[in-house]
Amino acid sequence: MALARSLDEVWGNIAAAAVAGFMQPGIFNPLDCLRIRWQVSQASPTAQVPGATFRGFIADLLQREGLWTGLWRPGLPTNMCAVAVSQGLRMGLYPSVRDLLQSHLAGSSGTPCPGKATKTKSTSVMLLAGLGAGSVAYFVGAPFWLVKTRQQAAAQLASEAATPEQLRAKAIFPGSLHECWRGSSPLVARGALLTAGQMLGRLRLQSSRIAS
């Protein structure tokens, strides 16, 4: 019964975080798309042409394609899925991973003494739990992040009159299962560090509130 309640809580946390994550790109996808399109743009910052500077690039893009077509639509569905999967798993799994590590350390070393040692153990547990939950979450969501980035990059290539051969060379959808996780190592590392930093920051904030 305890296990069933625990699993129900995990799935509830995952679902709540996933729903929130699914909605976020609906608001912020233009910023993410703008970042990707500027990074893959062939415009030279020193060239005296429209779009050579970041400011000019934004103005030229909005004038030619508009906000929805140029920045909001590219990669929107996959971005929503990517954030939903990664955020849902990292926030949903973290409490269970943290409690599991805490109980394991407590069982292997006995009851911790109150004071500084307890605080240190709690910090290390939160760090490890954040790294673990974040790694798993972003590894599972990596295929969505890959397709999202390729879709946004393809929008920029198409706007720069790329040839059909160039567009075909930049296939959006992975051609094999192994390719779904291409470039996932930096993504997983970022997700792990993001989650660990977020949880440690929350711990420090809670500690400062208690102390005050």
Backbone bond lengths (Angstrom), bond angles and torsions (degrees), N, CA, C in turn:
res aa  C-N    CA-C-N  psi(-1)  N-CA   C-N-CA  omega(-1)  CA-C   N-CA-C  phi
1 M - - - 1.459 - - 1.530 111.19 -
2 A 1.352 116.14 -41.38 1.461 119.55 178.93 1.518 110.55 -63.38
3 L 1.357 115.47 -39.50 1.459 119.11 179.23 1.519 110.88 -65.21
4 A 1.341 116.44 -40.83 1.460 120.24 179.03 1.528 110.92 -62.33
5 R 1.339 115.58 -43.34 1.465 118.48 178.33 1.519 110.61 -64.34
6 S 1.344 115.90 -37.81 1.449 119.81 179.75 1.530 110.82 -64.61
7 L 1.334 116.47 -43.93 1.458 120.11 179.22 1.524 111.33 -65.70
8 D 1.319 116.03 -38.98 1.462 119.32 177.33 1.525 111.08 -61.20
9 E 1.322 115.94 -39.59 1.461 119.97 179.57 1.523 110.98 -67.46
10 V 1.338 116.20 -40.71 1.462 120.25 179.10 1.525 110.43 -61.47
11 W 1.326 116.22 -49.42 1.462 119.73 -179.55 1.524 111.44 -64.14
12 G 1.316 116.80 -35.07 1.457 119.75 176.99 1.517 111.97 -64.78
13 N 1.337 116.05 -42.42 1.465 120.25 177.99 1.522 111.29 -65.00
14 I 1.336 116.00 -42.19 1.464 120.42 179.16 1.525 110.44 -61.68
15 A 1.326 115.76 -45.92 1.467 119.84 -178.09 1.525 111.61 -63.45
16 A 1.326 117.07 -43.92 1.468 120.34 -178.88 1.526 111.28 -63.73
17 A 1.337 116.14 -45.44 1.465 119.74 179.96 1.522 111.17 -67.99
18 A 1.338 117.17 -35.34 1.463 120.73 179.99 1.524 111.37 -67.08
19 V 1.312 117.07 -40.93 1.467 120.43 178.77 1.530 110.36 -62.79
20 A 1.333 116.04 -44.43 1.465 119.62 177.55 1.524 110.71 -63.10
21 G 1.342 116.12 -42.33 1.455 119.97 178.76 1.512 112.93 -65.31
22 F 1.322 117.07 -34.96 1.462 121.25 179.88 1.525 111.29 -64.79
23 M 1.322 116.81 -32.38 1.463 121.03 -176.77 1.528 112.67 -82.45
24 Q 1.316 118.08 -27.45 1.464 121.18 -174.06 1.528 113.93 -59.38
25 P 1.358 119.47 -48.22 1.467 118.37 -179.88 1.523 113.51 -63.43
26 G 1.330 117.24 -21.97 1.449 118.79 176.20 1.514 112.01 -60.27
27 I 1.326 116.01 -23.87 1.463 121.69 178.70 1.524 111.29 -98.86
28 F 1.329 117.07 -42.74 1.459 120.95 -169.66 1.528 114.68 -103.85
29 N 1.329 118.96 2.54 1.462 119.96 -179.83 1.531 113.15 -57.80
30 P 1.348 120.20 -35.85 1.464 118.57 178.04 1.526 113.76 -57.09
31 L 1.320 117.80 -38.09 1.464 120.13 179.01 1.521 111.11 -67.97
32 D 1.323 116.85 -42.28 1.459 120.90 178.87 1.520 110.54 -65.40
33 C 1.326 116.35 -43.24 1.458 120.68 179.50 1.524 111.06 -64.67
34 L 1.321 116.85 -40.40 1.462 120.88 177.96 1.519 110.68 -60.93
35 R 1.315 116.87 -41.44 1.472 120.48 178.69 1.522 111.18 -60.54
36 I 1.332 116.78 -48.00 1.459 120.49 -178.26 1.525 110.85 -65.31
37 R 1.313 117.35 -45.22 1.461 120.47 -177.19 1.525 111.76 -65.09
38 W 1.324 117.44 -36.17 1.461 120.02 177.96 1.526 110.29 -70.70
39 Q 1.319 117.75 -37.19 1.460 120.88 -179.29 1.524 112.44 -66.35
40 V 1.327 118.05 -34.87 1.471 120.52 -178.42 1.523 112.12 -96.02
41 S 1.331 117.36 -0.70 1.459 120.08 -179.41 1.520 110.67 -64.82
42 Q 1.322 115.54 143.99 1.460 121.12 179.99 1.522 112.36 -90.14
43 A 1.314 117.66 -0.58 1.463 120.88 -178.30 1.521 110.55 -67.30
44 S 1.316 116.40 136.34 1.459 121.72 178.04 1.524 109.64 -89.61
45 P 1.336 118.01 131.51 1.473 120.21 -179.32 1.519 113.57 -61.14
46 T 1.354 117.94 -20.71 1.462 121.03 -178.37 1.526 112.76 -94.92
47 A 1.334 117.05 -6.91 1.465 119.99 -178.71 1.528 110.48 -76.36
48 Q 1.331 116.19 141.26 1.465 121.41 179.72 1.531 109.81 -91.41
49 V 1.322 115.51 63.98 1.462 121.48 -179.83 1.520 107.81 -136.94
50 P 1.349 117.58 158.24 1.467 119.71 177.62 1.523 111.29 -58.77
51 G 1.281 116.30 135.15 1.456 120.22 178.76 1.513 114.12 88.64
52 A 1.342 117.85 4.00 1.459 119.48 -179.17 1.526 111.63 -73.12
53 T 1.317 117.32 -33.89 1.458 121.15 176.24 1.524 109.30 -99.30
54 F 1.319 116.05 164.16 1.467 119.32 -178.93 1.526 110.76 -62.02
55 R 1.305 115.70 -41.52 1.469 119.42 179.05 1.525 110.83 -64.35
56 G 1.333 115.78 -43.87 1.452 119.42 178.28 1.514 112.66 -67.53
57 F 1.341 115.50 -33.32 1.464 120.21 178.37 1.525 110.63 -62.07
58 I 1.334 116.70 -44.16 1.467 120.72 179.66 1.526 110.53 -63.87
59 A 1.331 116.21 -46.38 1.465 119.86 -178.21 1.520 111.18 -62.88
60 D 1.332 116.69 -43.24 1.462 120.56 -179.38 1.522 111.33 -66.46
61 L 1.330 116.37 -40.97 1.465 120.44 -179.70 1.528 111.17 -63.83
62 L 1.321 116.67 -45.70 1.463 120.19 -179.14 1.524 111.67 -66.67
63 Q 1.319 116.55 -34.63 1.458 119.84 179.70 1.528 111.24 -69.59
64 R 1.326 117.15 -39.38 1.461 120.96 -176.66 1.526 112.90 -81.48
65 E 1.343 117.30 -39.86 1.459 120.08 -171.44 1.526 114.32 -115.85
66 G 1.309 117.13 -22.27 1.455 119.45 -177.34 1.518 111.76 85.34
67 L 1.323 116.20 165.96 1.462 121.22 -175.95 1.524 112.05 -67.37
68 W 1.326 117.70 -46.19 1.462 120.10 -176.24 1.522 111.97 -68.69
69 T 1.327 117.36 -52.33 1.465 120.72 -176.76 1.522 111.78 -69.60
70 G 1.321 116.73 -38.73 1.455 119.49 -174.01 1.512 115.18 -83.12
71 L 1.336 117.70 -34.39 1.461 119.35 -172.61 1.527 114.45 -126.29
72 W 1.307 118.15 -32.40 1.464 118.68 -173.30 1.525 112.56 -85.94
73 R 1.327 116.86 -41.12 1.460 120.27 -172.96 1.522 114.88 -77.91
74 P 1.347 119.99 -40.65 1.468 119.21 -175.14 1.534 113.12 -58.69
75 G 1.315 115.92 121.22 1.460 121.41 176.62 1.505 115.35 72.54
76 L 1.328 118.63 9.46 1.467 120.28 -174.83 1.532 113.07 -62.45
77 P 1.337 120.38 -51.62 1.477 119.28 -178.55 1.524 113.20 -60.66
78 T 1.342 116.48 -43.04 1.467 118.68 -178.75 1.522 111.65 -72.11
79 N 1.320 117.43 -31.51 1.464 120.13 175.68 1.525 110.35 -65.29
80 M 1.322 116.51 -41.13 1.461 120.65 177.78 1.527 110.71 -62.96
81 C 1.333 116.66 -41.06 1.470 120.13 178.23 1.521 111.24 -68.36
82 A 1.339 116.78 -40.15 1.463 120.63 -178.78 1.522 111.42 -61.93
83 V 1.326 116.64 -47.21 1.463 120.22 -179.51 1.522 110.54 -68.45
84 A 1.331 117.00 -38.52 1.465 120.02 179.51 1.521 111.08 -61.56
85 V 1.333 117.15 -46.28 1.466 120.77 -179.12 1.523 110.77 -66.19
86 S 1.329 116.68 -50.90 1.465 120.40 -175.00 1.524 111.97 -67.50
87 Q 1.325 116.53 -46.31 1.466 118.82 -179.34 1.519 111.17 -70.28
88 G 1.321 116.67 -39.73 1.460 119.34 179.21 1.512 112.38 -60.04
89 L 1.332 116.36 -44.19 1.463 119.78 -178.04 1.525 111.97 -73.47
90 R 1.323 117.49 -43.20 1.470 118.32 -175.57 1.528 111.67 -68.17
91 M 1.330 116.72 -38.95 1.456 119.25 179.04 1.526 111.82 -79.40
92 G 1.327 116.67 -31.81 1.456 119.90 -179.35 1.513 113.99 -76.88
93 L 1.344 116.16 -35.95 1.462 119.78 -178.28 1.521 112.81 -83.16
94 Y 1.329 116.92 -27.41 1.463 119.93 -172.77 1.523 114.12 -53.80
95 P 1.347 121.12 -50.08 1.473 119.42 -177.86 1.524 112.97 -58.99
96 S 1.332 117.14 -39.64 1.467 120.05 -179.36 1.523 111.33 -69.26
97 V 1.336 116.46 -41.64 1.467 119.94 178.00 1.522 110.30 -64.58
98 R 1.313 116.88 -41.91 1.472 120.82 178.69 1.525 111.25 -61.40
99 D 1.336 117.15 -47.78 1.468 120.77 -178.96 1.522 111.35 -65.50
100 L 1.327 116.38 -36.71 1.464 120.11 178.66 1.522 111.12 -64.52
101 L 1.327 116.50 -45.06 1.462 120.25 178.20 1.522 111.19 -65.68
102 Q 1.317 116.72 -40.72 1.463 120.42 -179.41 1.523 111.31 -63.09
103 S 1.338 116.51 -44.54 1.464 119.87 179.96 1.517 111.32 -68.43
104 H 1.324 116.99 -34.86 1.467 120.13 178.81 1.525 110.83 -66.98
105 L 1.330 116.60 -44.61 1.459 119.87 179.30 1.522 111.41 -67.31
106 A 1.332 116.61 -38.20 1.460 119.94 178.61 1.522 110.93 -66.28
107 G 1.335 116.48 -37.59 1.459 119.86 -179.87 1.510 113.23 -72.60
108 S 1.340 116.89 -30.19 1.457 119.78 -177.58 1.521 113.15 -85.22
109 S 1.347 116.29 -23.30 1.467 118.86 -176.98 1.516 113.09 -116.19
110 G 1.329 116.49 2.34 1.453 119.25 -178.21 1.509 111.13 84.40
111 T 1.309 116.24 -178.70 1.465 120.55 -179.62 1.519 109.99 -70.35
112 P 1.349 117.59 123.88 1.456 119.38 -178.58 1.518 112.30 -68.75
113 C 1.310 114.98 147.03 1.456 120.13 177.34 1.522 108.93 -77.23
114 P 1.306 117.38 145.43 1.463 118.91 179.04 1.515 111.05 -67.51
115 G 1.309 114.98 152.25 1.447 119.26 177.50 1.506 112.32 119.90
116 K 1.312 115.78 -147.12 1.459 121.87 -172.87 1.517 111.96 -65.09
117 A 1.327 119.07 -37.14 1.462 121.36 -177.80 1.512 111.17 -62.23
118 T 1.336 116.60 -39.97 1.459 120.36 179.68 1.518 110.83 -64.42
119 K 1.326 116.04 -42.04 1.455 120.45 -179.71 1.518 110.75 -64.43
120 T 1.368 116.63 -40.41 1.451 120.42 179.23 1.515 110.92 -64.00
121 K 1.327 115.85 -44.04 1.462 119.07 179.46 1.517 110.19 -62.76
122 S 1.316 118.08 -42.96 1.456 121.30 179.78 1.522 110.94 -60.58
123 T 1.323 117.09 -40.85 1.458 120.90 179.33 1.515 111.25 -65.12
124 S 1.321 116.95 -45.01 1.462 120.57 179.92 1.519 111.38 -65.27
125 V 1.324 116.89 -38.01 1.465 120.38 178.37 1.523 110.43 -64.75
126 M 1.315 117.34 -43.74 1.459 120.53 179.31 1.520 111.17 -64.67
127 L 1.322 116.78 -37.04 1.460 120.66 177.80 1.525 110.97 -63.91
128 L 1.332 116.23 -49.46 1.462 120.50 -179.33 1.525 111.49 -64.88
129 A 1.324 116.29 -40.91 1.464 119.88 179.64 1.523 110.98 -65.12
130 G 1.322 116.82 -40.05 1.457 119.99 177.77 1.514 112.48 -65.30
131 L 1.331 116.37 -42.19 1.464 120.22 177.73 1.525 111.22 -63.20
132 G 1.332 116.09 -43.36 1.459 119.95 -178.63 1.515 112.90 -67.48
133 A 1.323 116.87 -50.01 1.464 120.53 -178.91 1.526 111.21 -64.53
134 G 1.323 116.84 -40.82 1.461 119.93 179.22 1.511 112.74 -65.97
135 S 1.332 117.08 -38.81 1.464 120.70 178.98 1.520 111.27 -62.92
136 V 1.325 116.06 -48.23 1.467 120.36 -179.91 1.524 110.85 -62.27
137 A 1.313 116.76 -44.55 1.464 121.10 -176.09 1.518 112.04 -62.12
138 Y 1.317 117.09 -46.21 1.459 119.32 -176.97 1.522 112.08 -79.47
139 F 1.316 118.01 -23.12 1.462 119.54 173.40 1.524 110.17 -68.16
140 V 1.324 116.77 -43.58 1.466 120.81 178.78 1.531 110.69 -65.73
141 G 1.315 117.02 -38.39 1.462 120.46 -177.94 1.513 115.13 -84.97
142 A 1.337 118.27 -2.53 1.465 121.98 -175.22 1.530 113.92 -54.61
143 P 1.341 120.27 -43.03 1.475 118.96 179.40 1.527 113.17 -58.63
144 F 1.315 117.60 -37.26 1.466 120.18 178.27 1.527 111.19 -67.55
145 W 1.337 116.60 -41.24 1.460 119.90 178.22 1.524 110.85 -63.76
146 L 1.322 117.22 -38.10 1.461 121.23 179.80 1.525 110.91 -63.02
147 V 1.320 116.86 -50.61 1.468 120.83 -178.71 1.524 110.71 -64.73
148 K 1.328 116.97 -39.80 1.467 120.77 178.66 1.516 111.29 -58.48
149 T 1.326 116.45 -47.54 1.462 120.82 -178.93 1.519 111.13 -65.14
150 R 1.327 117.11 -41.03 1.464 120.22 179.56 1.529 111.56 -66.03
151 Q 1.307 117.24 -37.41 1.465 119.93 178.44 1.520 111.09 -64.72
152 Q 1.321 116.65 -41.34 1.459 119.91 179.83 1.526 111.11 -70.66
153 A 1.327 116.86 -37.67 1.461 120.07 176.74 1.522 111.02 -67.13
154 A 1.336 117.01 -38.15 1.463 120.83 179.34 1.521 111.51 -63.24
155 A 1.323 116.55 -34.15 1.464 119.74 177.61 1.521 110.85 -62.10
156 Q 1.330 117.05 -38.09 1.455 120.34 178.76 1.519 111.12 -72.49
157 L 1.330 117.49 -40.63 1.462 120.47 178.57 1.523 110.65 -61.48
158 A 1.327 115.99 -41.31 1.462 119.48 179.50 1.524 111.23 -65.32
159 S 1.324 117.06 -36.05 1.465 120.03 -179.44 1.517 111.86 -71.30
160 E 1.329 117.31 -21.74 1.458 121.56 179.19 1.521 111.58 -95.92
161 A 1.331 116.29 20.10 1.464 122.77 175.01 1.516 112.06 58.00
162 A 1.323 115.74 46.73 1.459 119.75 175.28 1.526 109.36 -66.45
163 T 1.312 116.12 146.60 1.459 120.42 179.97 1.522 110.07 -71.76
164 P 1.332 118.48 158.66 1.469 120.29 176.77 1.520 112.76 -55.94
165 E 1.340 116.27 -33.84 1.463 119.18 178.93 1.522 110.82 -66.42
166 Q 1.317 116.53 -39.77 1.463 120.02 178.55 1.522 111.29 -66.18
167 L 1.325 116.50 -40.14 1.456 119.88 179.65 1.518 111.39 -67.31
168 R 1.333 116.71 -38.14 1.467 119.63 178.39 1.524 110.67 -67.47
169 A 1.347 116.40 -33.34 1.465 119.75 179.88 1.523 111.22 -68.43
170 K 1.322 116.03 -23.85 1.462 120.99 179.11 1.531 109.39 -100.98
171 A 1.312 116.58 62.72 1.463 120.91 -178.36 1.523 109.83 -59.25
172 I 1.320 115.44 135.98 1.463 120.18 -177.63 1.518 111.34 -79.63
173 F 1.312 116.42 -48.67 1.460 119.99 -176.50 1.527 110.35 -92.37
174 P 1.331 118.06 135.34 1.470 121.62 -178.99 1.523 111.53 -57.76
175 G 1.324 114.94 142.58 1.455 119.79 -179.32 1.509 113.90 -87.91
176 S 1.317 117.06 -9.63 1.464 120.71 179.66 1.523 108.70 -148.63
177 L 1.325 115.42 164.93 1.461 119.96 179.89 1.521 111.07 -63.59
178 H 1.316 116.52 -39.48 1.463 120.49 -179.41 1.526 111.15 -63.43
179 E 1.320 117.03 -35.61 1.459 120.76 -177.83 1.527 112.34 -70.29
180 C 1.327 117.01 -17.97 1.468 120.06 178.69 1.519 111.89 -60.05
181 W 1.329 116.89 -24.75 1.470 120.68 -177.68 1.527 111.30 -109.11
182 R 1.315 116.53 23.81 1.458 119.92 177.48 1.530 109.60 -65.65
183 G 1.310 115.80 129.65 1.461 120.34 -179.29 1.510 114.59 71.96
184 S 1.329 116.68 17.71 1.468 119.00 -175.72 1.525 113.14 -77.51
185 S 1.323 118.20 -20.46 1.474 119.87 -176.39 1.528 112.69 -59.94
186 P 1.351 119.29 -50.48 1.470 118.01 176.56 1.522 112.61 -62.89
187 L 1.326 116.75 -35.39 1.464 120.35 179.29 1.518 111.21 -64.54
188 V 1.333 116.51 -44.60 1.465 121.02 179.51 1.527 110.40 -64.15
189 A 1.336 116.36 -42.07 1.468 119.76 178.44 1.525 110.93 -62.67
190 R 1.323 116.43 -41.88 1.466 119.85 178.25 1.523 111.32 -63.34
191 G 1.328 116.39 -43.35 1.459 120.10 179.68 1.517 112.58 -64.55
192 A 1.340 116.08 -38.81 1.458 120.01 178.82 1.524 111.16 -65.52
193 L 1.331 116.54 -46.55 1.462 120.52 -179.56 1.525 111.50 -68.02
194 L 1.331 116.25 -37.47 1.464 119.98 177.87 1.521 111.40 -60.97
195 T 1.327 116.12 -46.99 1.462 120.03 -178.20 1.519 111.35 -67.47
196 A 1.337 116.67 -44.19 1.462 119.98 179.37 1.525 110.94 -62.29
197 G 1.328 116.93 -44.49 1.456 120.10 179.22 1.515 112.71 -63.99
198 Q 1.316 115.83 -38.87 1.464 119.72 179.03 1.520 111.28 -63.64
199 M 1.329 116.74 -44.38 1.460 120.10 -177.96 1.527 111.83 -70.63
200 L 1.326 116.85 -38.27 1.463 119.44 177.10 1.528 110.75 -66.81
201 G 1.323 116.52 -39.20 1.458 119.63 176.95 1.515 112.09 -62.00
202 R 1.322 115.80 -39.15 1.465 119.33 177.63 1.523 111.03 -66.05
203 L 1.342 116.62 -37.60 1.461 120.24 177.91 1.520 110.84 -63.17
204 R 1.338 116.51 -44.86 1.465 120.36 -179.82 1.526 110.78 -64.14
205 L 1.319 116.13 -39.21 1.460 119.50 179.47 1.523 111.07 -65.22
206 Q 1.323 116.68 -42.70 1.458 120.32 178.22 1.523 111.06 -64.58
207 S 1.335 116.57 -39.72 1.464 120.61 179.77 1.524 111.13 -64.88
208 S 1.334 116.31 -40.20 1.465 119.33 -179.77 1.520 111.41 -68.10
209 R 1.326 116.45 -34.37 1.463 119.55 177.70 1.523 111.21 -67.72
210 I 1.332 115.96 -41.20 1.465 119.87 178.88 1.530 110.63 -65.07
211 A 1.342 115.80 -40.86 1.463 120.07 -178.61 1.524 111.97 -66.53
212 S 1.335 115.61 -33.07 1.464 118.46 -179.38 1.527 111.58 -82.39
